[in-house]
Amino acid sequence: MDTLNNYRDIIEKVLKNYVTISYANGKIENEIILDRTNDRYLVMSLGWDNVRRIHGCVVHLDIIDGLIWIQRDGTEDGIAIELEQEGVPKDKIVLGFHEPDVRQHTGYAVA
């Protein structure tokens, strides 16, 4: 299997774990948005916490030029660790939520 399709499959596998997360308060569900054509992948939280509407991005990943860009990471332990555990090398993961000057100190790709 080629690397790009492998990354797509790994991302989908990792993100599926977030659909089963239950919230203590409110009627909130997570859903996955997979766009393999444009290589954009999101986990969104949707629902209600009493009278407060919940609608937000938990995780946003893109594949850009063969690298997995983590644009948003609202997970507890970090989605990069989960990608690594599934076989994605650190030099193929960009922590896009960090400023470009900081990325060189993270141990991940700087793009």
N, C-alpha and C positions, 0 to 999 in steps of 0.2 A: 504494500500500500504506500502511496506517495505521502510525503511529509505533510502537505497541506491538508489532505483528507484525514490523516491521522490526527492532526491538531484539532480539526473540526470535531472528530469523534470524541477525543479526550475532553474538549470543552463541554460538549453536550452531556457526557457522562458525569462530569464534575458538577455542572449546574443542576442536573436532575435531582441531586441530593437536597437542594434548597426548596424544592416544591413541597416536601414533606414536613418542613418546619412549621410547628404550630405556635401560635402566640397566646400568651396568658390572658391578655386583655383584648377585647374587641373581636369582631369577625373579620379577620385579615387573612388573606391567602397570598401565596407567592405564585407567580407564573413565569414561565420561561419564554423568551422571544428568541427564536433562532432564525437568522437570515444567512443561510449558507451562500447565497448568491453574492452578497456584499460583505460577507464575513463580519457580521455584527451580532453580538450575543448578549442578552440581558436577562436579569432576574428582576422582576418588578413585584412590589408589595401593593396589594389593592384591598380596600375594604373600609370598614368603619370601626372606630374606637369611640363608643357611645355616639356623640353627635359630631365627632371630628372625622373628616374624610382622610383616609390614608391612601396615598398614591405616590410611590417613590421608587427610585432605582436602588437596588441593593448591590448589584454587580453589573458592570458593563465591560465587556471584552471586545476587542477588534483584532482581526489578523491583518496586519499591514506589512507588505514587503517581506513575508515569511516570518515575521515576529508576532508574538501574541502581546498585544498592548492591553494592560489593565488600566482602563480609564477611570473606573470607580470600583472601590472595594469596601463594601460595608459589612464584610464578614468578620466574625470574631477572631479567627486565627490567621486569616490572610489566604486569599484564593491562589496566590503564587505558590505557596507550599503544597497545596492540593494538586496543582498542575505539575509540579516537580515530582510528586509521589506517583503520578501517572506516566512519568517518563519524559516530560518536556524539560530540556536542558535550561539552566538558568540564563545562559547567553541567548536564549530565544524568547525571553520574557522581559517586557519593558514595563516598568512601574510608571505609567503615564500620568498618574496623579501626583507624582513628585516633580518639582521644578527640574528643568534640564540640567542645571548645575549640580543638583543633588544626586541625580541618578548614578553618576560615576562612583559614588560611595556606597551603593546599595548591594553590590555583588551581582546585580542583574544587568541585562543589556542596557546600553545608553541610547541606542538607535542612532 
